[in-house]
Amino acid sequence: MFQLGFNTNGLAHHRLDEALTLVADLGYQALALTPDVGHLDPFRSSPAERRTVRNQARDLGLALVIETGARFLLDPRKKHFPTLLEDEATDRTRRLQFLLRCADLAVDLGAPLVSIWSGAAPTGITSETDSDESERCWERLTRGIEELLGEFGSRGIALAFEPEPGMFIERPAGFFELRERLGACGDGLGLTLDLGHLLCTEEGPPESAILQAGPCLANVHLDDIRDGVHRHRLFGEGDIDLKSALKALVETGYSGVASVELSRDSHRGAWVAAEAMKRIRQALGSSS
């Protein structure tokens, strides 16, 4: 059975120690930590702060995974900049070094996994575009991830990759192509599957993608989507069949973290975390 978690990007207005306690009190079994300016900034947090979080999570019985989707941590003016796809090598290196810091943070916290994404291409194209620019992006991405896989492996940390609408790799098919392009080392790259994203990219029912992911599935995000618009919503506010999606996770034997991701709901974070748990329990109860 998978472990239910909640992503700290939906508790941005909470102190991290209070977010940990809140999540545990609500019955979650895991915390998906998005290092950010207010939550264990990987450039500024001290070893003592990291030990405190690790010990608190252990005492609360919370598993930890690391998410890397902070919006303005690397650049205060440009969201999610820079990525591994940038034209300038110095920009790509900044993203690479950030991700390595997140791997070190994972080691310090006892978190087994770090999740990443491609980011948007400089010109906005996707991996499905047949062009020289697309090939340049593929080359930059595979080179960066190949280096990350080696560095993460030496630290004993798993690396998972998330297709994201609006980014260079939007769909699970792009993830599988990435693994192929990586060659032998691609076997070490897991899939982060956001069930709501599948409704944005018209992949069909999430349960189909869950079954197709098979043993590659390493990390899961839970959210609802309405009318194919990429805005994460609370379950019941969109079109996802939560009962069927959770049933598919159970039936495939997925045992990792499945975390609620509601990054636009921090203004009502405590309530939405409680309500999400309530609706998940209802869906699990009805699917058992």
N, C-alpha and C positions, 0 to 999 in steps of 0.2 A: 504493500500500500504506500502511496506517495505521502509526502509530508506537506501539509498546508502551510504556506508562508504568507507574509505581507511585505511589500517593498517599501523601504523608507522614503522613496520619492513621493509617497502619498502621505507622509508624516513630516514634511519639511519644516513645519513650525513647532515640532516637538524636540526637546533635548533627547539625545540618543538613548541615555539610560532610561528615561521615561517612556520612550517608544518601545524599548525592549520589554519593559514591565507590562505596558498596555497590551502588546501583542500576545505575550504569554498569558495574561489574565483572560484574554478573550478566547483562548483555546488553540491558538496557532502553535504549530510545532517548529516553525522556522522563521528566520528573518532574512529577506533578501536586502542586503545592505548596498545602497548606492553611495559610495564615498563622494562627499560634496563639501562645499564650503562650511557647512554647519554640522556635518556628520563624518568625522574621521577623515578630514582632508588628507589625502596621501602625501601631500607636500609639507604639511605642517603638524600633523598629529604626532605625539611623542610615543615612545615605547611604553611608557607607563599608562597612557590613555588606552592604548591597544590592549594591554594586559587586563585593564579594568573591564573593557567590553567583552573580551574573551571569557573572563571569569564569570561575569554576570550572565552571559548567554549560556554558559555551562550550567550555572546554578539554576537557571530558569528552564533548562531542558530544551533550549532552542538551537537547532542546527542553523548554520550560517552559509550563505553563498554571496558572492560579490558581483554586483551589476555595475556597468561602467557608462551609464547613460547620463551622467551629470551634464547639464546644459551649458553652463558658462564657467566651469572650473578651469579650463585651459585658456580661455579667452573671454574677458568680461564683456565684449561687445558683439561677439559672433557665436551663435548657438552651435554646439557640437563641433567647433573648429579648434584645431585641425584634425583631419582624419588620416588614415593610412593611404589615401588616394590623392593627396595634394600634389600640385606640380612641383613645389619646392621640397627638396630633400630635407631641409631643416625642419619644415612643418611636419613631414611624415615622421621624422625622428622624435619630435615632441610628443606625438600621439603614442609612438612605440614606447618611449620612456615612461609615459603615464601608465600604460598598461602593465609594464614591468613593475612599477611601484604598486599597482593593484595586486599583482601576484605576490609581492613581498608582504603586502597587507594581509592577503589571504593566509599566508604562512603564519604570520603573527597571531591571527585570529583563530586559526585552526579550521578555516573554511576550505573545503576541498575543491571548489570550482569558481572560476571567473568567467563571466559572460560578456561578449563583445558584439559589435556589429560593424558593417563596412563603412557607414557614413555615406553621405551623398557625394557623387562625383562632382568635380569642379564645374563641369558644364551641365550637370543635371541629368546626364544619360543614365540608363540602367544597364545591367549585365546582359539584358536581352537585345541591346542595340548592336547591330553588326557594323562596326566601324573601327578605324585605327585607334580612336580615342578610347573605345571600350577595351581594346586589347591592352592599351597602356595602363588602364585602371586595373585590369585583371593581373597584369604583371606586378604592379605595385602592391596590390592586395596579397597575392600569393607569396611574394617575397617577404612582406611584413609578417604574415601569419606563420610562414615557415620558421622565421626567427623566433617568433613567440612560442611556437610549439616546442622548440628546443629548450628555450629558457624556462618555460613552464614545467616541462618534463623534468628538468634538473632540480626543480623546487618541489616536485611531487604534487603539482596543482593541475587539475583538468581545465581545458579551455573549451568553451562552448560558443557557438556562433549563432546569432539571431538574424534571420531575414526581417527587414523592416520596411513597410511601405514608404515610398519616397526616397529610399536610399539606393545605392548602386545594386545591392542584392536585396530584392524585395520578397522573393518567394522561396519556398523550400527547394524548388528545382535548382535555384542558384546556389544554394548550400551544397547540394550534391555535386554540381559541376565544380564548385570550389574544391571539394574533396578530391575529385578526379584530377584537377589541375595540380594539386599538391603532391600527387603521386603517393609513394609509400607512406610518407609522414602524414598524409591526410587521414589515415585511419585513426589518428589520435585526436581528431577534431570532432567534438560532439555538437548536437543541434539544440539550440534554445528555440522552443516553439511557442509563440504567442498565439493563443487560440483566437483572439479577436482579430489579429492581423489577417487571418485566413479569410475573414469576411470582407476585408478591404480589397484583397487581391483576387477575390472570386475563385478561391481554391475548392469550393464545395464545403460540405459539412466538416467541422474540425475533426470529428472522429475518423474520417478517412485519412487525413494527414497524420494523425497519431499512429494509425496502423501502418502507414507507409514508412514512417520514420524508423520503426523497429528499434534495434539496439543502438542506433545513433542518438536516440532521444536522451538528452542529458539534463535538461532544465526546461521548465514550463512556466509561462505567464498566463494568468487568468484575468480576463476582462470581457466586457460586452462592447459591441459595435452596432451602430444603427445606420442603416441605408448605405453601408459601405464607406462611410466617412471615418477617417482615421482620428477618432477621438475616443479615448478609453472611457467607458461608462460602467456604472454599477450594474450587476446582473439584474435583468428584468427591465432595464431601460433601453435595451437594444434587441438584436435579432438572434443571439446565440441560444442554442438549445443546451443549457448548462448540464442538465441531467444526462443527456446523451454523451456529451464531451467527457464528463467525469467518469461515466461508466466505461468509456473506451480506455481511459487512463488506467482504471482498475483492471480491466480485462487484459490489457497488454502487459500487466505486471510492472508498470513503471513505479520505481521506488525512490525517485529523487524528489526534489522540492518543486512544488507547484505554487507559485506565489501570486497573490492578488496585486495587480499593478494599476493604480489609479492616481497617476501623477498630477492630475489637475484637481484633485479633491483634497489637498492638504488643508484647505480652509475649513473642511468638515471631517478631518482625518480620523478623529476618535470615533465619531458616529459611523462613518462609512466603513471603517474596519470592523466594527461590531455588526453592522447590517450585512456586510459581505459574508462574514462567517455564518450568520443566521441563514442566509439564502443558500450558501454552499451546503450546510447541514441539511437543509430541506431537500436539496437536489440529491445529495448522497443517500438520504433516507428513502427517497422515492425510487431510487435506482437500485437499491439493495435487494 
